[in-house]
Amino acid sequence: MGVQSLDEKLLDRLGRIHSRDMVFKSFDILRHAGFDNVNLDLMFAIPTQTMAIWRYTLNEVIAMQSEHLSSYEVIYEDDTPLFQQLQAGEFAVNEELACAMYEELITTATAAGFHQYEIANYAKNKVSALPASAAACPTMPANTM
């Protein structure tokens, strides 16, 4: 499920058409329909996203008890409103915060029993291990909008 964030303001900033309530309802529908392996996709380093918002989102997503979690740093494609806002100087990219958010993701997901098997992917069931050197923030791939 493409959650991206559970913060209404960030969802709006990203131009998403779903709300946080729709995320929870959709997840419940999937569970009641018998889906026992659900992925939740998140984005971090979204303009105006703070570490507190990121931690809150991570904790809420972990509490949903999905089997899989994917999370990517937002990037700015030429044909998106976020790119235009960045070019206009409406916000600046904070790479230090992005790296700290990625480290928080690793810590929180691991503590919740997720196993990191790719740079941005975590599963409750152990998959092949990711080499420690691959988790360094500067080489982390980013997500497209």
Helices and strands as residue ranges (DSSP letters): E 2-4, H 8-13, H 20-32, E 39-44, H 51-63, E 68-74, H 81-87, H 95-111, E 115-118, E 121-123, G 132-135, G 137-139, E 142-143
